[in-house]
């Protein structure tokens, strides 16, 4: 990653000197350096043994002072519950893990305050810009406010990837839409059922789990239903 892109990502995260940042896959440490310049502390998880060893050597002074906590671990094996309650996530994540990483943090008991992630451009657009919803976009919007921040061209990386990238932020993260854990669970049951067969109308998909859809929505497809309407279905006991 080009250092200027790393600086811009760190600026987009709006970090303060009191912030604790969780970084996934720091790689060569370009973004890590930009985060350390702005935040109180960075907690970084790197799965690659060679990259981990190089990071440990390059950032030895920061590790010694406790400003960087570096762990060799796969993010999918990380216990998010051990993190402090007030933290932010900033990372250039493995694109094939985008959905899994978003769910891991947004559904965690101790959610981050904000997330600022470099993802595939097409995925960022689908979450934050598309007029059509998806399981992923609704899963993000249920917990926070996504925003397409800026595009990152392939030339910002060496070697250049096959796809363009974009920085996606998710702010105002909370569980305010769910009064209970049961509502939260029911929401995900409904959207997964609603999108189970994309060519079918919403009413036909939800009929399979014995959920009645209001008459006004019987000809609607799942992708055309807003977050507010999905939430209304669970509030009605759907």
Secondary structure, DSSP 8 states (H G I E B T S, - for coil): --HHHHHHHHHHTT--TT-EEEEE--TTSHHHHHHHTTSSEEEEEE--HHHHHHHHHHTHHHHHTTSEEEEE--GGG--GGGS-SS-EEEEE--GGGHHHHHHHHHTSSS--S-EEEEEEHHHHHHHHT-SS--HHHHHHHTTSEEEEEEEE-GGGSSS--SS-EEEEEEES---TT-SSHHHHHHHHHHHHHHTSSTTS-HHHHHHTTT----GGGTT--GGG--HHHHHHHHHTT-
